[in-house]
Amino acid sequence: MASWREIEKTQAVLVRQLYDYWQSKRRGRDIPDRADIDPAEIKPLLPNILISEVSDPPFRIRYRLVGGRVTQLTGFDFTGRYLDELLSTDFENRWHDDYREARDHRVPILGAVVVPTIQGDQFRYEFGIFPLTVGGDAVRQFIAIEDYGAREPRTRQLEDKVKPWSAKR
């Protein structure tokens, strides 16, 4: 997993579109407020969107909304779940680091991930994590996007954590 702040390094069209939209909603501020985000304005992006919120201490990320294409790729809807409930510690820590950096520095974090697929090959996709305020100055939420390009195989990224969670239901 690699991450960066420079949009010029991003190849993914959907990530660039959300970046431009997020920038347009800043309106002279360093980051937009959640109320500035209108789903109707980004309708084509919605299947790839994740909305999450931060809680701390300890620092945790809870997914409030997971788009349909994300659900299809991962194999289940993790809306309402915490990041640390979903991933192995090493992978989880890298995602936590990116969310923490977006919050602490009030900047978008962009990047690429390579994960195994159910078929056993490797799959690369790009992402963007964009911080949002919620009626104040503190970063309380994020709007994120995952761009899988034209290929959308089922991944094994969450498989180890999904089975035990599913069994509890």
C-alpha positions, 0 to 999 in steps of 0.5 A: 500500500502506497499513499501520497498527497499529490493529485498528479500521482493519481491515475484513477479517474474517479479519485480525480473527480472526487478530488476536484469536487472536494476542492470545489466545496472548500469555498475558501476554507481548508476543508469542506463541511459534510453539509456541503457534500450533495450526493446528487452532485456526485451521483456517478461516484456513489457506488464507489464512495465510503463515508466514515467517521472518526471516534477517539480516544482511541482513534477508530474509523467507523463506516457510515456508508459503503457504496454498492461497488465496494460491497460487491468487490469485498463480498459484504456490506461493512456499513456500521463496522469499525476498520479495526474489526475488518482487517489484519493488524498490519493492513489495518494500521496502514489504513489507520495511518492514512485516515489519521494523516488526513485528519491531522494535516487536514489534507486528502490522502491518495494512494494505491493498494494491491490485494489478492483476489479470490482467484489467487492473482493480485489486484491493484486499485487506487483510493482517495480519503478526503477529510470533512468537518461536521458543523465545526472546525474539527475533522469528524468525517471522511468521504473516500472513494475506491476506483477499481478501473474496468476490472472488479474481481472479488478480493480476499482483503477482508476475508479473514475477518468477515468469516468470524464476524458473519458467524456471530450474526 
